Amino acid sequence: MAADRVRWGIIGCGWIAHAFAKGLSLVPNAELVAGASRTAGKAAEFAAQYPPMRVYTDYESLVKDPEVDAVYVATTHNFHLDNVRLALSHGKHVLCEKPITINAAQLEELIALAKEKKRFLMEALWTRFLPGITKLKELLASDVIGTPRVVNAFFGIDRDDDPEHRLLNPRLAGGAVLDLGVYPLNFAHIVFGGAPEASTSLAWLGRTGVDEISSYLLRFPEGRMAMLTSTCKVAEIDEAVIYGKKGRIRVEKFLRPVAIHVETESGTETFDVRFPSSGFQYEIEEATHCILKGKTESSVMPLSESLAIMRLMDRFRGEWGLTYPEER
Ligand SMILES: NC(=O)c1ccc[n+]([C@@H]2O[C@H](COP(=O)([O-])OP(=O)(O)OC[C@H]3O[C@@H](n4cnc5c(N)ncnc54)[C@H](OP(=O)(O)O)[C@@H]3O)[C@@H](O)[C@H]2O)c1
């Protein structure tokens, strides 16, 4: 591996892989060198848009490529365990799309493997690295609204039409909580830090048996609460509000913040936190930097937090009786 750059390969050339490739083009010490897709023609079509890069029609060939240092796993949820395991086993560093696995037991296995192989592993929770979230952390630390007491976050999209789509398909480990809920859950963890001490949830399971609307109520230590909802049954909206004694902070599009409004007795102050391109450049910068520094995990998205959130999602699915085929 070169000392000054990381050569990236992509497993799965679907929708999100494009956002990754666009973001990566803005990261100076990252290079996209290869892509693998099991769908005929897809990798070649993808590579034509982001030249020069090598193309593989199976994932094993990509992880055996000695000129690939790190792998971005961009397949659907159900494949993450196998794909990450494959890449780590071949000595690659890994950045894996959210949710990093479908349950905590799978993630525990991957964390142990990454440790054994001494390789970097991170969940690609891109929101955590965006300028708006950095600004939000600064605002919270400045005490502008006082101690944040309550977080309300909602993420909804309109995607309940196709039972085969990865959002609704149980064979692809679909469902609102794993696909969408992971964002408000991360948001609450970002604001409050650490894990909740108590939680409960409710869901409505649709025709494919996965949750199409689910809500989560979390109590964090020292009297702090989060009320979170995700659903694929409404017009696309994501918004979050944080309440404190001196006022509130509204985060417009908290998944990919564009503006932050601080509302206190002295009025409203708005911060423009838009970013260029896909926004994936920030998480890629972090992963690339960690890998070049020889770090095996990121302090911004530590594995312990991915695991804490995965355990919560396990608990919620347990409350609703929702299991995926590979868990039975
Ligand atoms: N960070 C974000 O904002 C964001 C947004 C959307 C999605 N995501 C995450 O990104 C990941 C992929 O989502 P996506 O929307 O890109 O998914 P997608 O385009 O539907 O599928 C991605 C890849 O997964 C494989 N795949 C999909 N369906 C399959 C099936 N039925 N059988 C076998 N393989 C299948 C294919 O790999 P091959 O190319 O090898 O055929 C496909 O190219 C998920 O983890 C999702 O949660 C993140």
The ligand as an SDF file (V2000), in Angstrom:
LIG
                    3D

 48 52  0  0  0  0  0  0  0  0999 V2000
  -25.9290    6.5550    2.7000 N   0  0  0  0  0  0  0  0  0  0  0  0
  -27.0680    6.7520    2.0590 C   0  0  0  0  0  0  0  0  0  0  0  0
  -27.5750    7.8480    1.9170 O   0  0  0  0  0  0  0  0  0  0  0  0
  -27.7660    5.5730    1.4620 C   0  0  0  0  0  0  0  0  0  0  0  0
  -28.8150    5.7860    0.5550 C   0  0  0  0  0  0  0  0  0  0  0  0
  -29.3690    4.6510   -0.0510 C   0  0  0  0  0  0  0  0  0  0  0  0
  -28.9250    3.3790    0.2750 C   0  0  0  0  0  0  0  0  0  0  0  0
  -27.9340    3.2400    1.2070 N   0  0  0  0  0  0  0  0  0  0  0  0
  -27.4500    1.9110    1.5800 C   0  0  0  0  0  0  0  0  0  0  0  0
  -26.6630    1.4270    0.4940 O   0  0  0  0  0  0  0  0  0  0  0  0
  -26.8360    0.0210    0.3520 C   0  0  0  0  0  0  0  0  0  0  0  0
  -27.2710   -0.3060   -1.0600 C   0  0  0  0  0  0  0  0  0  0  0  0
  -28.4270    0.4320   -1.3810 O   0  0  0  0  0  0  0  0  0  0  0  0
  -28.7850    0.7560   -2.9340 P   0  0  0  0  0  0  0  0  0  0  0  0
  -29.9610    1.6520   -2.9150 O   0  0  0  0  0  0  0  0  0  0  0  0
  -27.5600    1.1590   -3.6400 O   0  0  0  0  0  0  0  0  0  0  0  0
  -29.2580   -0.6920   -3.3720 O   0  0  0  0  0  0  0  0  0  0  0  0
  -29.4500   -1.3240   -4.8210 P   0  0  0  0  0  0  0  0  0  0  0  0
  -29.0270   -0.3620   -5.8710 O   0  0  0  0  0  0  0  0  0  0  0  0
  -30.8400   -1.8460   -4.8680 O   0  0  0  0  0  0  0  0  0  0  0  0
  -28.4900   -2.5970   -4.7530 O   0  0  0  0  0  0  0  0  0  0  0  0
  -27.1000   -2.4760   -4.5110 C   0  0  0  0  0  0  0  0  0  0  0  0
  -26.4390   -3.7480   -4.9850 C   0  0  0  0  0  0  0  0  0  0  0  0
  -26.8350   -4.8550   -4.1650 O   0  0  0  0  0  0  0  0  0  0  0  0
  -26.9810   -6.0390   -4.9690 C   0  0  0  0  0  0  0  0  0  0  0  0
  -28.3890   -6.4390   -4.9850 N   0  0  0  0  0  0  0  0  0  0  0  0
  -29.4720   -5.6720   -4.8900 C   0  0  0  0  0  0  0  0  0  0  0  0
  -30.5990   -6.3990   -4.9510 N   0  0  0  0  0  0  0  0  0  0  0  0
  -30.2050   -7.6810   -5.1040 C   0  0  0  0  0  0  0  0  0  0  0  0
  -30.8870   -8.9210   -5.2200 C   0  0  0  0  0  0  0  0  0  0  0  0
  -32.2310   -9.0090   -5.1940 N   0  0  0  0  0  0  0  0  0  0  0  0
  -30.1530  -10.0520   -5.3720 N   0  0  0  0  0  0  0  0  0  0  0  0
  -28.8100   -9.9940   -5.4150 C   0  0  0  0  0  0  0  0  0  0  0  0
  -28.1050   -8.8330   -5.2880 N   0  0  0  0  0  0  0  0  0  0  0  0
  -28.7910   -7.6990   -5.1300 C   0  0  0  0  0  0  0  0  0  0  0  0
  -26.5350   -5.6410   -6.3750 C   0  0  0  0  0  0  0  0  0  0  0  0
  -25.1600   -5.9250   -6.4470 O   0  0  0  0  0  0  0  0  0  0  0  0
  -24.4270   -6.2250   -7.8490 P   0  0  0  0  0  0  0  0  0  0  0  0
  -24.0540   -4.8780   -8.3950 O   0  0  0  0  0  0  0  0  0  0  0  0
  -23.2810   -7.0780   -7.4910 O   0  0  0  0  0  0  0  0  0  0  0  0
  -25.4140   -6.9310   -8.7200 O   0  0  0  0  0  0  0  0  0  0  0  0
  -26.8030   -4.1620   -6.4030 C   0  0  0  0  0  0  0  0  0  0  0  0
  -26.0310   -3.4500   -7.3480 O   0  0  0  0  0  0  0  0  0  0  0  0
  -27.8210   -0.3880    1.4430 C   0  0  0  0  0  0  0  0  0  0  0  0
  -27.1000   -0.8020    2.5670 O   0  0  0  0  0  0  0  0  0  0  0  0
  -28.5680    0.9100    1.7570 C   0  0  0  0  0  0  0  0  0  0  0  0
  -29.0920    0.9390    3.0570 O   0  0  0  0  0  0  0  0  0  0  0  0
  -27.3380    4.3050    1.7780 C   0  0  0  0  0  0  0  0  0  0  0  0
  1  2  1  0
  2  3  2  0
  2  4  1  0
  4  5  1  0
  4 48  2  0
  5  6  2  0
  6  7  1  0
  7  8  2  0
  8  9  1  0
  8 48  1  0
  9 10  1  0
  9 46  1  0
 10 11  1  0
 11 12  1  0
 11 44  1  0
 12 13  1  0
 13 14  1  0
 14 15  2  0
 14 16  1  0
 14 17  1  0
 17 18  1  0
 18 19  2  0
 18 20  1  0
 18 21  1  0
 21 22  1  0
 22 23  1  0
 23 24  1  0
 23 42  1  0
 24 25  1  0
 25 26  1  0
 25 36  1  0
 26 27  1  0
 26 35  1  0
 27 28  2  0
 28 29  1  0
 29 30  1  0
 29 35  2  0
 30 31  1  0
 30 32  2  0
 32 33  1  0
 33 34  2  0
 34 35  1  0
 36 37  1  0
 36 42  1  0
 37 38  1  0
 38 39  2  0
 38 40  1  0
 38 41  1  0
 42 43  1  0
 44 45  1  0
 44 46  1  0
 46 47  1  0
M  CHG  2   8   1  16  -1
M  END
$$$$
